[in-house]
Amino acid sequence: MADLKSQTPAQTLDVLGRVCPYPLVLTKKALEKLPSGGILKILCDAPASAEDSLPRFAQDKGMPIEVVKLADSWEIFIQKP
């Protein structure tokens, strides 16, 4: 799998301070607008979203995902097929 975090994202989505289901809903909307192959970088501090709903969504859709844990948040990279 490609190292998504080393590539330049097409868009950065800041969902810091938002809790489920908002990070997932906003991620879906952002991905709809991205071109095929584009990478969405998501800034998230909701554990349920970063560790469960977003990875599960990407896996169910067959999208490559990379989750990077920072001190008190996550950077999540999803590539649109």
Buried (B, 14 or more C-beta within 10 A) or exposed (E): EEEBBEBEBBEEBEBEEBEBEEBBEBBEEBBEEBEEEBBBBBBBBBEBBBBEBBBEBBEEEEBBBBBEEEEEBBBBBBBBE
